[in-house]
Amino acid sequence: MSTPRIIARNILSNWSGFLFQVLITLLLTPYIVGSLGNTYYGIWILVVSLTGYYGLLDLGISASLTQYISRYHASGDLKRLNETASTGLLVLSLFGVVLVIVSLGLALLAERVFEIPASAVADIRAAILILGMSTALQFLFFPYSAVFPATQRFDISNLIGVGTRLLFALGVYAALRQGYGLIGVSIATAASNLADYLIRFVVAYRILPGLKVSFRLANAASGLELAHFAVWNVIVAAGVRLISYTSAVVIAIFMPPAAITPFALASNLAEYFMRIFVPVGQVFFPVFTERDALGDSVGIRNLFLNGTRMLAILAIPSGLMAYWFADSFFSLWIGEAARAPEYPSAASLFSVLIIASVATAIQRVSYQVLLGTRRMKMIAGCFAAEALANVLLSVVLLRSFGLLGVALGVVIPALVIEGFVFPFLISRLYSIRFSEYLMKVYGRPVLIAIVLYAALICITLAVSPASWAALLLDCIIAAIIAFVLVLTLGITTDERRRFVLKPFANLAQKLR
């Protein structure tokens, strides 16, 4: 297959896998919340957040494995590929043992650190141990998972993910229906994860027949190579995990577990919104890498401005629609299951958190510029600053504003780092006036948002989104209007001719 077709296939498969995951979440979450209740669902989110930090215990080796297995596969150096994979297996196996020990300690200390009801102590200990063992196995099998991006078989990877995600949903449903509660959900999660690891282990040898992973092939040279790349990756990974998992942990320290539920519902959907744009940003990485190798700073400059504008044109109207319909969506989706009068609603928290998601989505190209031009230190510094500010502000603002303060603790650092620092640094690197950046990137999207806002008012006055059918109709009308606005106000006449009119004309000619 040609490179454009491979890229298109990978983007499509990534989006398909992501949309399936969102669908499973939307269908399963109300059932889990209703079955566990606010307190136990909050505890489940806390366990997931705590074990989410376990990824840091690999010290960036997983990212290094993906990097070097991909590099040696591209160069056809199967010997060094196998040595790298084998060294990674040895190192990650040792880290897996450490992770099991950490899980034991965390299970014993959880009740002393967080406000856990006495009746739930045994359950949270069991859940932490089960997910800890599952993550330790993930470390052991990761060298095989790295084969899929190395060979650019995202389609197979996503197909496996869809199958095991469906297995997870069925397992959770069955466990809750049988009354196994939090422990049942934990076992279902671990079982589906184990199935995923085993399938990838088998398939990896099929798509890379020369793969050979053995402790005997591990060596110090490969270990040093992995460690060198891992240094900055671990800082980036730490920043990303702090941003993703801090909120639930902060809430659990200062508030009852039930307070986690509305925040988790809101933050998970805000995270899904942002992840829609990740595959779009990823396709820019090889282009920036190539332009950097050729010394084409002008090409990087123009691609950065145009790519960021494109994401802004997509993210700002989408974020505005998500904000506008949030209250109706959450009312229909969750209903009264997750409502607690002493806490803000999930919809109101989502309306704040979506601001951070939009800011982050727009800057996916900025991240790829720094990654493609090998400025890992700069990326690490930005993520570390955002993560630390997130933690500090969440703790400080929670005391005065409760859950809303935690949401602001997420939004403010995202606006500063993602919305200002990232583009400012790149503007300095490529001699772009910041006023020029603001006008070129945000001028058209803001105009679209103003017109769309007026249209949303008219739409909801005409059809109140009080049912799923009415909400769907409103969303379809709003999406059509947004699409028309993007075509008329969002892109230039030349872009409209090149990317819209010409492809349609070519398609019409082929169909004749």
N, C-alpha and C positions, 0 to 999 in steps of 0.2 A: 504494500500500500504506500501511496505517496505521503509525504509529511503532513500536508494540509488535511488529508483524509484521516490520518492517525490522530491528529489533534482534534478534529471534529468528532471522531468516534469516542475519544477519551472524555471530551467535554460532555457529550450527550450521555455517556454511561455514568459519569459522575453526577450529573443532574438527575438522571433516572433513579440512581441509588439514593440520592439525597431526598428526592420527592417521596420515594417509598418509605424512607425513614420518618419523614414528616407525617405521612398518612398514618403509619402505625402509631406514632405518638399522639396524634389528634384523636384517633379512635380508642386507644388504650388508656390514656391518662384519666378521663372522667371515671372509668371503671376502677382504676387503681385508687384514685382519691376517695371514691365512694366506698370502696371495700376496706381500705386501711383507716380512713378518717384523717382529719387534719394533722393530728399529733404524730401518728405513725408514718404518714406520708412525708411529713417534715423530717422525721428521723431517717427515712429512706434517702431523701435528698442529701441530708447531712453525711450519711455513709458514702454515697456516691461522690460527694465533694471531697471527703477525706481521702478516699482511695484514688481519686483523680490526681492527687499530688504524688502518687507512687511513681508516675512516669518520670519524675525528677531523679529517682534513684538509679536510673540507668546512666546518669551523668552525660547525656548527649550521645551515647554510643549508638542508639537506634538510628538517629538522624545521620550519623557518620556512616553506618552500615548501608543505608539507602544511597547515600552519596557515592561511596566507593564501589559498591556492587554495580550501580548504574554505570559508573565510569569504566570499570573493567569489562563489563558486558559490551559497552559501546566500542571499546578498543579490541575486543576479541581475546583478551588475556584471561583465559579460563583458569589458569593456574593461580594467579593472584586473586581472582574472584573467589575461588574456593578457600584459599588461605584466609581471606578477609572474613568470609562467612563463618568459617570455623573458629577464628579468633573471637568474632562477635558472639558466637554461641558459648564459648568458654567464659568470657567476661560476663555476659548477661546471665548465665547460670549462677555464677557467684553472687551477682546482684539479686537474683531471685531468692537465694537463701537469706540474704540480708532483709529483703522485703518481708519474708515470712516472719522473721524475728520482730521487725517493726510492727507488723500486724498484731502480733501477740501483745506487744507493749501498748499499742493504741487501744486494743480491745479492753485491756485492764484499766486504762486511764480515762476512757471516754466519759464515764459517769462523774468523774471528779472535775472535768474541764467544762462539760456542757450541762445544761439544765434538763437532764433526762429523768422522766418519771420512773419510780422504782419498779413498776410493773414491766417496763420496757428495757431494763438493763440487760437481761439475758438475751433478748432478741438483737439488740444493737451489737453486743459482743459477737454473737454468732454471725451476723451479717458482715461485720468487719473481717472476721476470719475467713469466711467463704469467699468474699470478693478479693481479699488479700491473696489467697491461694490461687484464685483465677488469674490475677494479674501476674503472679510469679510464673505461671505457666505461659502467659503471653510473652514474657521476657525470653523464656526458653525457645519458643517457636518463632520469634521475630525474624531471624535470618531468612526463614522461608517466606514470610510475608513481604520482605524487602525485594524478593524476586519479581513481584508483580509490577511495581513502578519501574524497576530496572529494565524490564522487557517491554514496558509501555502497554501491558495488558490490564489496563484499568477496567475494561469491559468484563473480563473474567473475575477480577477482584470484586467489582460491584455486584455481579451475579451471585457470587458466594455470600456477600454481605446481605443481599436481599433474602436469600434462602434462610440464613441463620437468624436474621432479624424476625422473619416470620415464625421461625421455631421459638424464638424468645417470646413473641406475643402469645403464641398458643400455650407455652409453658406457664407464663405469668397468669393467663386467664384460668387455666386449669388449677394452678396452685391456690389462687384466691377463691375460686369456686368451691374448692375442697376445704377452705378455711385455714390454710397454712400461713396466711398473713405475711409478715415481713421476712421470715425465714424462707418461706416458699418462693417469694419473689427473688430472694438472693440466690437460691439454688437454681431457679429457672434461668437467671442471668448467667451464672457460672457455667451451667450445662450448655447453653447456646454458645457461649464464648469458646468453650472447649471444642465443640463441634466445628466452629469456625477455624480454630487453629489447626485441627486435624485435617480438615479438607484442604486448607492452604498448603499444609505439609505435603500432602499427596500430589496436588496439582502442580506445585512448584517444580517437582522433578519431571513433570510432563512438558511444561512449557520451556524448561531449561534442562535438556537431557544430560548435559555435561556437569550438572551440579553435583558436588560431593562435599558434604559437611561432616567433619570428624574432628574430635579433639586433637588427634595426632597431627592435623595440618595447621593447628594454631601456632603462631610464632610471635616473637617480641616485636619484629619490624612492623607487622600488620597492626599490632596493638598500639604502637607509638603513632602510626599513621591515623588510626581511628581516634586516638586521644587528641591529636593536634586539631582535627576538625571539630571535635566535640566541645572544646573549651567555650567558644562563643555560643554554640548551639544550646548548651545547658542554661546559659543566662537567658537566651530568648525563650526557651521552653519554660523556665521558671517564671518569667514575666507573663507569658500566656496563661499558665495555670493559675497564677495568683489572680489574674484578671477574671478568669472563668469560674474559679471555685471559691474565691475569698468571701463573697457575699453570704453564702449559706453558713459558712463557718463563723463569721462575725455575728450573724444573727443568732446562731445557736449558743454563742458564749454569753450574750447579754439578754436574750429573750427566750421564751418557751419554744419548743420544736414546732408547735402549730403555726408560729409566725413565719416559718420558712415556706410554708405551702403557697400562699398567694405570691410571694416574691419569686419562688421557683417557677411557678406557672408562667409568670410574666417574663422572667429572664430567659427561660428556655425558648419561648417563641421569638423573643428579640434576637437571640443567638441564631435561631434558624433563619430569620430574615437576613441577617448579615451573611450567613453561609451561602445564600443563593448566589452571591456575587464572587465568591472565592474562585470557582472554576474559570470565570471570566478573567480575573486578574492573573491566574496562573499561566495562561497562554502567552502573556507578555514576557515571562522570564527568559525563554530561549532567545527571543528577539533582542532584549536588552543585553544579554550575554554576548551575542554576535556583534551588536553595534559597539559594545565596549572593546571587544577584541580587535575590531577594525579602527578604533579610535574615532568613531563617528559620534561626537558629542552633540552635533546639530540634530542628527537623527534621534538620539535619545531625548533631547529637549522637546522636539516636536511630538514624538510619540507619547512622552509623559503628559504633555498638555492635552493632547487629543484623547488619549486613553482615559485620563482622569475626568475630562469633561463628559465622555461617554458614560462612565459609571455614575457621575452626578446626575446626568439626564435620566438614568434608569432608577437610581436609588432615591432621589428626593421625591419624585411623584409617588413612587411605591411606598415610601415611608409615610408620606402624608395620608395616603389611603389607609394604610395600616393603623395610623393614629386615629383617623376619623371613624373607622368602623370597629375599633377595639372594644368599646363597651358592649355593642350589640353582639359581637362575636363571642366574648367571654360569657355573656349572659346565656346565650344559646348553647355554648360548648360545655361549660361547667355547671351553670345554674346556681343553685344554692349550696352545692356540695362543698365548695371551698370558701364560702363566705364566712367571715367572722367580724362582728361589729366593732371589735377593738382594733382591727387592722385595716389599712387601706385595701381596696379591692385590687385584684390582679390586673384588671383593665386600667386602673389609674396608674399603677406602677409601670405597666407596659407602655403607657403613653409618655412616660418619662424616659424609660430605658431605650425606646426606639430611636431617640435622638443620638445616643451613643452608637447604636447599630448602623444608622445612616452615615455618621461621620467615619466609622471604621470601614464600611463598604466602599465609600468613595475613594479611600486611600489604598485600596488593594494594589493599584498600579505603582504608587509610591514605594510600597514595600518591595515590589518586584524590581524596581530600578536599583535600590540599594543592594538587593540580593544578587541581581545580575551583574552588578559592577563590583561585587566582592567587598562591600562595605559592611561586613558582619558586626564590627565593633559599634558602628553607628546604630544599626538595628537593635543590638543588644542594649545599648544605652537608652534608647527610646522606650523599649518595652519594659526595662527595669524601672525607669522613672514613672511610667504610667502605672505599673503594678504597685509600687510603693505608695504613690499618691492615692491609688484606689483603696488600699488597706487603711491608710491613715485617715483619709477623709470619711470613709465608711464608719470607722470607729467613732470619730469626733461628731459627725453629723447624726449618727444613730441616737446619741444621747439626747439631742434636742428635737429631732424630727422623726424618730422611729424608722420604720421601713422606708419612708420617703427619703430620709437622710442617707440610707444605704444606696438607694437608687441614684441620688445626686452624687454620691461618692464614686459611682461608676461613670456617670455622664460627664462630670467636670474634667477628670483626667483625659477621657477620650476626646473631648472637644479640644483640649489644649495640645495633647501629643499628636493625635491623629489628624485633627482639623487644622492645626497650626504648625507644630514643630516639624513633622515629616515633610510637608510641602515647602516649608521655609528652608530647610536644609537642602533640599533638591534644587530649589530656586537659586540658592547661593552657589551650588556646585555647577550649575549650567547657565549662569548669568541671566536669570529670569527676574525681572522686577516683580515684587510680590503683588503690586497693584495689577500688573498684567496677568499674573496667575489668577487672581480673584475674578477679574473680568472675563477671562477666557473660559475658566472652569465653571464659574457659578452664575454668570450673567444670564444665559439662556435657561438653565434649570430653575432659577428663582422666578423668572417670568412665567414658566410653565406652572410652577407651584401656585402662583397668585391666581392665575386663570382657573386652575383645577380646583382650588379652594372654593371659589365662587360657584363652580359647577357642582361640587359636592353638597353645598348648602341646598341648591335647587333639587338635586337628586333625592336627598333624604326628605325634603318637604313634599315631593311628589309621591315617593314610595317609602314609607317608614319601615326600616329593617327590623321588624318585630318577629319575623319567622325566618327559617333557613332559606325558604324560597325567595322571600323579599330581600334578604341580605345578599343572596347570590345574584339576584337581578340588579340590585344597586351596584354591586362590585363589577359586574359585567359592563354596565353602562359607564361606570367611572373608568374602567380599564380602556374601553373604546375611546372615550374622550381623551384620556391620557395619551393613548397611542397616536391619535390625530394631532395632539399638541406637540408631541415629540417630533413627528414628521414635518410639521409646519413651522414650529418655533425652536425646536431643539437642535436641528441640524441645518447646515448651510445648503444653499442651492446646489453647489457642486457635490456635496455629500449625498444629497437626495438623488441626484442624477446617477452617481456612481454606485451607490449601495442599495437603492430602492428601485428606481425606474429602469436602469439598465438590466439588473438581474431578472426583473419581471418580464422585460421585453425579450430577453434571451430564452426564458422559460416558455413564453407564449410562442416563440418561433419554433422551439423544439416540439411543442404539442401540435403544431399544424400538420 
